[in-house]
Amino acid sequence: MHILFVDESGTPPSPNNPKNKYFVIGGAIIPEDQWHTVRDALMGMKVRRKLRGELKWRYFAPGNDDDTNPMRKLSQSERDSIREEIYRMITSHKAVRSIACVASVEAAFA
């Protein structure tokens, strides 16, 4: 069995009011016998780097200092280092798969 973690970027647009041209959804497929290892690595990194809360992808953007961003006081270099560490966690397990879909809002409602 596999576990699928899925997240979207923002809110799907309305066909009557598409303010964004694209909608993105992505996920990670992790074999059930490996998800604890991946989770433990992620939690260990968060503890080691003193990060609390959810790590949303937009928090890695330059200048993102939202109150909810646990990385708001970090330099861009430090944020990039965290992102690279997350990539290594995912890619170090050959059985873990990532999936993504970028949909054109115009095409989706045509």
C-alpha positions as CSV (number, residue, x, y, z in Angstrom):
1,M,0.0,0.0,0.0
2,H,1.1,3.6,-0.6
3,I,0.2,6.9,1.1
4,L,-0.6,9.9,-1.0
5,F,0.0,13.4,0.3
6,V,-1.6,16.1,-1.9
7,D,-1.6,19.8,-1.7
8,E,-2.8,22.6,-3.9
9,S,-1.5,26.0,-4.6
10,G,-4.1,28.4,-3.5
11,T,-7.8,28.0,-4.3
12,P,-9.2,26.6,-7.5
13,P,-10.4,29.6,-9.5
14,S,-14.1,30.1,-10.4
15,P,-14.9,29.8,-14.1
16,N,-16.6,33.2,-13.9
17,N,-13.6,34.9,-12.2
18,P,-10.3,33.4,-13.1
19,K,-7.8,35.8,-11.5
20,N,-4.9,33.4,-12.0
21,K,-4.1,31.8,-15.4
22,Y,-2.9,28.5,-13.8
23,F,-3.8,26.1,-10.9
24,V,-1.2,23.8,-9.5
25,I,-1.6,20.6,-7.5
26,G,1.2,18.4,-6.3
27,G,1.8,15.3,-4.2
28,A,4.1,12.7,-2.8
29,I,3.5,9.0,-3.0
30,I,5.2,7.2,-0.2
31,P,5.2,3.4,0.4
32,E,3.5,2.7,3.7
33,D,6.7,1.1,5.1
34,Q,8.8,4.2,4.4
35,W,6.5,7.1,5.4
36,H,7.7,7.0,9.1
37,T,11.3,7.4,7.9
38,V,10.4,10.4,5.7
39,R,8.3,12.0,8.5
40,D,11.0,11.5,11.1
41,A,13.6,13.1,8.8
42,L,11.3,16.1,8.2
43,M,10.5,16.5,11.9
44,G,14.2,16.1,12.8
45,M,15.1,18.9,10.3
46,K,12.4,21.2,11.7
47,V,13.6,20.6,15.3
48,R,17.3,21.0,14.4
49,R,16.5,24.2,12.5
50,K,14.0,25.4,15.1
51,L,11.1,25.7,12.7
52,R,7.6,25.5,14.0
53,G,4.4,25.1,12.0
54,E,3.7,24.3,8.4
55,L,6.3,24.8,5.7
56,K,4.3,26.2,2.8
57,W,6.1,26.5,-0.5
58,R,5.3,30.2,-0.7
59,Y,7.3,30.8,2.5
60,F,10.5,30.1,0.5
61,A,9.9,33.1,-1.7
62,P,12.2,36.0,-1.4
63,G,10.8,38.7,0.9
64,N,8.0,36.6,2.3
65,D,7.8,37.8,5.9
66,D,4.2,36.8,6.6
67,D,3.5,36.5,10.3
68,T,2.7,32.8,9.8
69,N,6.0,32.1,8.0
70,P,8.3,30.2,10.4
71,M,11.2,31.2,8.1
72,R,10.5,34.9,8.0
73,K,13.7,35.9,9.8
74,L,15.9,33.6,7.7
75,S,18.0,34.8,4.8
76,Q,17.2,33.6,1.3
77,S,20.4,31.4,1.5
78,E,19.1,29.7,4.6
79,R,15.6,29.2,3.1
80,D,17.2,27.6,0.0
81,S,19.3,25.3,2.2
82,I,16.1,24.1,3.9
83,R,14.4,23.5,0.5
84,E,17.5,21.6,-0.7
85,E,17.4,19.4,2.5
86,I,13.7,18.6,1.9
87,Y,14.5,17.6,-1.7
88,R,17.3,15.3,-0.5
89,M,14.9,13.7,2.0
90,I,12.4,12.9,-0.8
91,T,14.9,11.8,-3.4
92,S,16.9,9.7,-1.1
93,H,14.1,7.1,-1.2
94,K,13.9,5.6,-4.6
95,A,10.4,4.3,-4.0
96,V,9.0,7.8,-3.2
97,R,7.4,9.5,-6.2
98,S,6.4,13.1,-6.7
99,I,3.6,14.1,-8.9
100,A,2.4,17.5,-10.1
101,C,-0.2,19.0,-12.4
102,V,-0.3,22.5,-13.8
103,A,-3.7,23.2,-15.3
104,S,-4.6,26.1,-17.5
105,V,-7.7,27.7,-16.0
106,E,-8.9,28.8,-19.4
107,A,-8.6,25.3,-20.8
108,A,-10.2,23.7,-17.8
109,F,-13.4,25.7,-18.2
110,A,-13.5,25.7,-22.0
